[in-house]
Amino acid sequence: MIGKHTHLWPGVPLALGSAVLFGASAPLSKLLVGSIDPWLLAGILYLGAGLGLAVVHWGRRLIGLADVEAALQAADLPWLAFVVLFGGMLGPLFLMLGLSQTSASSGSLLLNLEGLATMGIAWLVFRENVDRRLLLGAGAILAGAVLLSWNGEALRLDEGSLFIAAACLSWGIDNNLTRKLSSADPVQIAMIKGLVAGSSNLLLAFIFGASLPQAGLVGAGALVGFLGVGVSLVMFMLGLRHLGTARTGAYFSLAPFIGAVLAVVIFGEALTFQIITAGVLMAIGLWLHLAERHDHEHEHGALEHEHSHVHDEHHQHSHDGPFSEPHSHWHRHEPLRHKHPHYPDLHHRHSHE
């Protein structure tokens, strides 16, 4: 059982929750896409996420919870700019260009490259620890996602396919760069990303001739965006904080299966052998990840940073006056050597032989 005192909490539930919300957004968006221009809908989804999180962000200040998370610092702004560029602007743009030039089946199949790109960049570029069990689990989840998207047609690697692959690469870069910001307030970061990406997509949609739909449809799209993009992104970033990029990305790859199951419920689609087999593969991958136990003696060097925390074995500093938990402030970690199960989180980004 996942409890407070295990290395699985709260990272795994957060990553899975992010996948559930994002996976649910696909069939819910399908209910709207027949009445709203696709590019305009993308803008509404992201802008709904940004505006909804703005309410949450300022609401926390009104009720005195502003110091629970670390605010963005000047040093974070270049990383934030790249996150918005790759994840909020280039990714959606490449996707739209790709979908306009390739078949829907090829497009949905290629979108599974995002999980592979996320893990590959984390492993090869940022040298995040990835063991055999994690690779096998991620492979099973990815195989399930591919099977879910496959409809028997041959995959055509045309110009449209290259654009979709570029979109997945952009999102893979985005996911890895977002890790650089995972100690800062995820609501603030996701809010900025949603507002910038949503405004950009809306502007482009109107430039290319889209017309504004009825207010009720706009409201429904904004609500789906708030939950499926905004809240999902906040949970994804918190997952990055506790699990690292590769593991969070692997759990997030479950989203297509969530979407497929909800499509069965919402649209009355058949529960096919394909969906059941994909579910079994993903369940195997999930079990391999949950059963992972990375446990060895490791050393923490002296470290100074700011993030939301409670006073646990990694946070033993003193305070001048009374305080509540969780809280955020600049603090120093003294050198420490110990042994316990862990993931490559904020405090365990050490190298391995």
C-alpha positions as CSV (number, residue, x, y, z in Angstrom):
1,M,0.0,0.0,0.0
2,I,1.3,3.5,-0.9
3,G,1.5,5.4,2.4
4,K,3.1,8.6,3.7
5,H,6.4,7.0,4.7
6,T,7.3,5.2,1.5
7,H,9.3,6.4,-1.4
8,L,6.2,6.0,-3.7
9,W,4.3,8.8,-1.9
10,P,3.3,11.3,-3.1
11,G,5.1,11.1,-6.5
12,V,3.4,8.1,-7.9
13,P,-0.2,9.2,-7.1
14,L,0.6,12.6,-8.5
15,A,2.0,11.2,-11.8
16,L,-0.9,8.8,-12.2
17,G,-3.4,11.6,-11.4
18,S,-1.9,13.8,-14.0
19,A,-2.2,10.9,-16.6
20,V,-5.9,10.4,-15.6
21,L,-6.8,14.0,-16.0
22,F,-4.9,14.5,-19.3
23,G,-6.3,11.2,-20.7
24,A,-9.8,12.2,-19.8
25,S,-9.4,15.5,-21.7
26,A,-9.1,13.7,-25.1
27,P,-12.6,12.1,-25.2
28,L,-14.1,15.2,-23.6
29,S,-12.5,17.4,-26.2
30,K,-13.8,15.1,-28.9
31,L,-17.3,16.1,-27.7
32,L,-16.4,19.8,-28.6
33,V,-14.2,19.5,-31.6
34,G,-17.2,19.1,-34.0
35,S,-18.5,22.5,-33.0
36,I,-15.1,24.4,-32.4
37,D,-12.2,24.9,-34.8
38,P,-9.4,22.5,-33.7
39,W,-6.8,25.2,-33.4
40,L,-9.2,27.5,-31.6
41,L,-10.1,24.7,-29.2
42,A,-6.4,24.2,-28.4
43,G,-6.3,27.9,-27.5
44,I,-9.4,27.7,-25.4
45,L,-8.0,24.7,-23.5
46,Y,-4.7,26.3,-22.7
47,L,-6.3,29.7,-21.9
48,G,-8.8,28.0,-19.6
49,A,-5.9,26.3,-17.8
50,G,-4.1,29.6,-17.4
51,L,-7.1,31.6,-16.2
52,G,-8.3,28.8,-13.9
53,L,-4.8,28.5,-12.3
54,A,-4.6,32.3,-12.0
55,V,-7.7,32.1,-9.8
56,V,-6.0,29.4,-7.7
57,H,-2.8,31.4,-7.6
58,W,-4.3,34.6,-6.3
59,G,-6.8,32.8,-4.2
60,R,-4.0,31.2,-2.2
61,R,-2.6,34.7,-1.5
62,L,-5.9,35.9,-0.2
63,I,-6.2,33.1,2.3
64,G,-2.6,33.3,3.4
65,L,-1.0,30.3,1.7
66,A,1.5,32.3,-0.5
67,D,4.5,30.9,1.3
68,V,3.7,27.2,0.9
69,E,5.5,27.1,-2.5
70,A,8.7,28.8,-3.7
71,A,8.1,31.7,-6.1
72,L,9.9,31.9,-9.4
73,Q,13.2,33.6,-9.2
74,A,15.1,35.6,-11.9
75,A,17.4,32.6,-12.5
76,D,14.3,30.5,-13.4
77,L,13.1,32.8,-16.2
78,P,15.3,31.5,-19.0
79,W,14.2,28.0,-18.3
80,L,10.5,29.1,-18.1
81,A,10.9,30.9,-21.5
82,F,12.2,27.6,-23.1
83,V,9.4,25.6,-21.4
84,V,6.8,27.9,-22.9
85,L,8.5,28.0,-26.3
86,F,8.9,24.2,-26.7
87,G,5.8,23.0,-24.8
88,G,3.3,25.7,-25.3
89,M,4.1,27.1,-28.7
90,L,6.3,24.8,-30.9
91,G,4.7,21.5,-29.8
92,P,1.1,22.5,-30.6
93,L,2.2,24.3,-33.8
94,F,4.1,21.2,-35.1
95,L,1.2,19.0,-34.2
96,M,-1.3,21.1,-36.2
97,L,1.0,21.2,-39.2
98,G,1.5,17.4,-38.9
99,L,-2.2,16.5,-38.5
100,S,-3.0,18.6,-41.6
101,Q,-0.7,16.4,-43.7
102,T,-1.0,12.9,-42.4
103,S,-3.7,10.3,-41.5
104,A,-5.4,10.3,-38.1
105,S,-4.1,6.8,-37.4
106,S,-0.5,7.6,-38.2
107,G,-0.8,10.8,-36.1
108,S,-2.2,9.2,-33.0
109,L,0.4,6.4,-33.3
110,L,3.3,8.9,-33.6
111,L,2.1,10.9,-30.6
112,N,3.3,8.0,-28.4
113,L,6.8,9.2,-29.2
114,E,6.5,11.8,-26.6
115,G,7.0,9.3,-23.7
116,L,10.0,7.8,-25.5
117,A,11.5,11.3,-26.2
118,T,11.0,12.3,-22.5
119,M,12.7,9.2,-21.1
120,G,15.4,9.2,-23.8
121,I,16.4,12.8,-23.1
122,A,16.3,12.2,-19.3
123,W,18.5,9.2,-19.6
124,L,21.0,10.2,-22.3
125,V,21.2,14.0,-21.9
126,F,20.5,14.6,-18.2
127,R,22.0,11.3,-17.1
128,E,19.1,10.3,-14.9
129,N,19.4,6.9,-13.4
130,V,17.3,4.3,-15.4
131,D,17.6,0.6,-14.5
132,R,16.5,-2.5,-16.4
133,R,13.2,-2.8,-14.5
134,L,12.3,0.8,-15.3
135,L,13.2,0.3,-19.0
136,L,11.1,-2.9,-19.2
137,G,8.1,-1.2,-17.5
138,A,8.3,1.8,-19.8
139,G,8.6,-0.5,-22.8
140,A,5.4,-2.4,-21.7
141,I,3.5,0.9,-21.2
142,L,4.7,2.3,-24.6
143,A,3.8,-1.0,-26.3
144,G,0.3,-0.7,-24.8
145,A,0.0,2.9,-26.0
146,V,1.2,1.9,-29.5
147,L,-1.2,-1.0,-29.7
148,L,-4.0,1.3,-28.6
149,S,-3.3,3.7,-31.4
150,W,-2.7,1.1,-34.2
151,N,-5.6,0.4,-36.5
152,G,-3.9,-2.0,-38.9
153,E,-2.8,0.7,-41.4
154,A,0.8,1.0,-42.5
155,L,2.7,3.9,-40.9
156,R,3.7,6.4,-43.5
157,L,6.7,8.5,-42.7
158,D,5.7,11.6,-44.8
159,E,6.3,15.3,-44.1
160,G,3.3,15.3,-41.8
161,S,4.8,12.5,-39.7
162,L,8.0,14.4,-39.4
163,F,6.1,17.4,-38.0
164,I,4.4,15.2,-35.4
165,A,7.7,13.6,-34.5
166,A,9.0,17.2,-34.1
167,A,6.1,18.0,-31.8
168,C,6.9,15.0,-29.6
169,L,10.5,15.9,-29.4
170,S,9.5,19.5,-28.4
171,W,7.3,18.1,-25.6
172,G,10.1,15.7,-24.6
173,I,12.4,18.7,-24.3
174,D,9.7,20.6,-22.5
175,N,9.2,17.8,-19.9
176,N,12.9,17.6,-19.2
177,L,13.4,21.4,-18.9
178,T,10.4,21.6,-16.6
179,R,12.3,19.5,-14.2
180,K,14.7,22.4,-13.8
181,L,11.7,24.4,-12.4
182,S,10.2,21.6,-10.3
183,S,11.3,23.2,-7.0
184,A,9.3,26.4,-7.8
185,D,5.6,26.9,-7.5
186,P,3.9,24.6,-10.1
187,V,0.7,26.6,-10.1
188,Q,2.5,29.8,-11.1
189,I,4.5,28.0,-13.8
190,A,1.5,26.2,-15.3
191,M,-0.5,29.5,-15.1
192,I,2.1,31.4,-17.2
193,K,2.5,28.6,-19.7
194,G,-1.3,28.3,-20.1
195,L,-1.8,32.1,-20.5
196,V,1.0,32.5,-23.1
197,A,0.2,29.3,-25.1
198,G,-3.5,29.9,-25.0
199,S,-3.3,33.5,-26.2
200,S,-0.8,32.5,-28.9
201,N,-3.0,29.7,-30.2
202,L,-6.2,31.8,-30.1
203,L,-4.5,34.6,-32.1
204,L,-3.2,32.1,-34.7
205,A,-6.7,30.5,-35.0
206,F,-8.4,33.8,-35.6
207,I,-5.7,34.8,-38.1
208,F,-6.4,31.6,-40.1
209,G,-10.2,32.3,-40.1
210,A,-11.7,30.6,-37.0
211,S,-14.9,32.1,-35.6
212,L,-15.8,32.3,-31.9
213,P,-18.4,29.6,-31.0
214,Q,-21.2,30.0,-28.5
215,A,-20.4,31.0,-24.9
216,G,-21.5,27.7,-23.5
217,L,-19.0,25.8,-25.7
218,V,-16.2,28.2,-24.8
219,G,-17.0,27.7,-21.1
220,A,-17.0,23.9,-21.5
221,G,-13.7,23.9,-23.3
222,A,-12.2,26.2,-20.7
223,L,-13.3,23.8,-17.9
224,V,-11.8,20.8,-19.7
225,G,-8.6,22.8,-20.2
226,F,-8.4,23.8,-16.5
227,L,-8.7,20.2,-15.4
228,G,-7.1,18.3,-18.3
229,V,-4.3,20.7,-19.0
230,G,-3.9,23.0,-16.0
231,V,-4.4,20.8,-13.0
232,S,-2.8,17.8,-14.9
233,L,0.3,19.9,-15.5
234,V,0.6,21.0,-11.9
235,M,0.4,17.3,-10.8
236,F,2.9,16.4,-13.5
237,M,5.4,19.0,-12.2
238,L,4.9,17.8,-8.6
239,G,5.6,14.3,-9.9
240,L,8.8,15.5,-11.4
241,R,9.8,16.9,-8.1
242,H,9.4,13.5,-6.3
243,L,10.2,11.0,-9.1
244,G,12.4,12.6,-11.7
245,T,11.6,13.0,-15.4
246,A,11.9,9.4,-16.7
247,R,9.6,7.8,-14.2
248,T,7.0,10.6,-14.3
249,G,7.0,10.5,-18.1
250,A,6.5,6.7,-18.0
251,Y,3.5,6.9,-15.7
252,F,2.1,9.8,-17.8
253,S,2.2,7.4,-20.8
254,L,-0.8,5.7,-19.3
255,A,-3.0,8.7,-20.5
256,P,-4.0,7.1,-23.9
257,F,-5.4,4.1,-22.1
258,I,-7.4,6.3,-19.7
259,G,-8.8,8.1,-22.7
260,A,-9.7,4.9,-24.5
261,V,-11.5,3.5,-21.5
262,L,-13.5,6.8,-21.1
263,A,-14.3,6.8,-24.8
264,V,-15.9,3.3,-24.2
265,V,-18.0,4.8,-21.4
266,I,-18.9,8.2,-23.0
267,F,-19.4,7.2,-26.6
268,G,-20.5,3.6,-26.1
269,E,-17.5,2.3,-28.1
270,A,-16.8,-1.4,-28.0
271,L,-14.5,-2.8,-25.4
272,T,-12.2,-4.5,-27.9
273,F,-9.5,-7.1,-27.6
274,Q,-7.1,-4.4,-28.6
275,I,-8.0,-2.2,-25.6
276,I,-7.9,-5.2,-23.2
277,T,-4.5,-6.3,-24.4
278,A,-3.2,-2.7,-24.2
279,G,-4.5,-2.5,-20.6
280,V,-2.7,-5.8,-19.7
281,L,0.6,-4.5,-21.1
282,M,0.2,-1.2,-19.3
283,A,-0.7,-3.0,-16.0
284,I,2.5,-5.0,-16.4
285,G,4.5,-1.9,-16.9
286,L,2.9,-0.1,-14.0
287,W,3.6,-3.1,-11.7
288,L,7.3,-3.2,-12.8
289,H,7.5,0.5,-11.8
290,L,5.8,0.2,-8.5
291,A,7.9,-2.8,-7.6
292,E,11.1,-0.9,-8.4
293,R,13.3,-0.5,-5.3
294,H,16.3,1.8,-5.8
295,D,18.0,1.4,-2.4
296,H,21.7,2.0,-1.8
297,E,24.1,4.0,0.4
298,H,24.5,7.5,-1.1
299,E,26.0,10.8,-0.2
300,H,24.4,14.2,-0.1
301,G,26.7,17.1,-0.7
302,A,26.1,20.5,0.9
303,L,23.2,22.1,-0.9
304,E,21.3,25.4,-0.7
305,H,17.9,25.9,-2.4
306,E,14.3,26.8,-1.8
307,H,11.2,24.6,-2.2
308,S,8.1,23.5,-0.3
309,H,9.0,21.0,2.4
310,V,8.3,19.5,5.8
311,H,10.9,18.6,8.4
312,D,11.9,15.1,7.5
313,E,15.2,13.2,7.5
314,H,16.5,15.5,4.7
315,H,15.3,18.7,6.4
316,Q,16.6,19.1,9.9
317,H,17.3,22.9,10.0
318,S,16.1,25.2,12.8
319,H,13.6,28.1,12.7
320,D,13.7,31.3,14.8
321,G,10.0,31.2,15.5
322,P,6.9,29.1,15.2
323,F,6.1,27.7,11.8
324,S,3.6,25.5,10.0
325,E,4.1,22.7,7.5
326,P,4.5,22.5,4.6
327,H,6.4,25.8,4.1
328,S,8.9,27.2,1.7
329,H,12.1,29.2,2.4
330,W,15.8,29.2,1.5
331,H,17.6,26.5,3.5
332,R,20.9,24.7,3.6
333,H,21.5,20.9,3.6
334,E,24.6,19.8,5.4
335,P,26.5,16.9,4.0
336,L,24.9,13.6,4.8
337,R,25.5,9.9,4.0
338,H,22.8,7.3,4.5
339,K,20.8,4.5,2.9
340,H,17.1,4.3,2.0
341,P,14.8,3.7,-1.0
342,H,14.6,6.8,-3.2
343,Y,13.9,8.2,-6.7
344,P,15.9,10.9,-8.5
345,D,14.0,13.7,-6.8
346,L,15.2,17.1,-5.8
347,H,17.6,15.7,-3.2
348,H,18.8,12.5,-5.0
349,R,20.3,13.5,-8.3
350,H,23.6,11.8,-7.6
351,S,25.5,9.9,-10.2
352,H,25.8,6.1,-10.3
353,E,28.6,3.8,-11.4
